[in-house]
Amino acid sequence: MGCCSGRCTLIFICTLQLVLALERQVFDFLGYQWAPILANFFHIIAVILGLFGTIQYRPRYIVAYTVWAALWVAWNVFIICFYLDVGGLSKDSDLLTFNISAHHSWWSEHGPGCVRGEMPQAAGGRTTESHSYITVMGCFMDYQYIEVLHSAAQILVALLGFVYGCYVVSAITEEEDSCESLDTHTHTHTHTYRCALTHTDVAENSRN
């Protein structure tokens, strides 16, 4: 029962992480934030791996997911430090775009309540590569705090995933150890089956 409850909780956490990651990926794409886009891509793969491992009773996949969850927490701590200008980092730098563009967070111009205005350059100096001066006013919350809240939510869910991932791996391993005695009768790898199999189910698998 404990394993089932832990698995169900971990499945819910992984599903929630997928939703949050996809939401974040959309806004990072809109802001051309290439470093977060790449990190989100690996995060989505790791969460899918963890979800598959949880559903299919594959502890190695869940272990890989829990390792990534720890790395994901570290990455989001870095993002928080970046947007709060901690440790010599600056939110005005082009670090998250790999210094190949001057784009910033999508929320910097489209946050809640923000009114965006453009002041085009003079017609004589306008070229195909020129940019308009953009002013943003009336925002209910500065964009850096929106990014910090996103990262804080990611950290919270990742920590829950890490804890439940460790618990589920431990529970599955214990169940596998308790069923090892069945290997001598079935001649199969018991760890590929649920340890909740009854002796009747095991006998039927052996005949097949």
Disulfide bonds with the S-S distance in Angstrom:
Cys114-Cys139 1.80
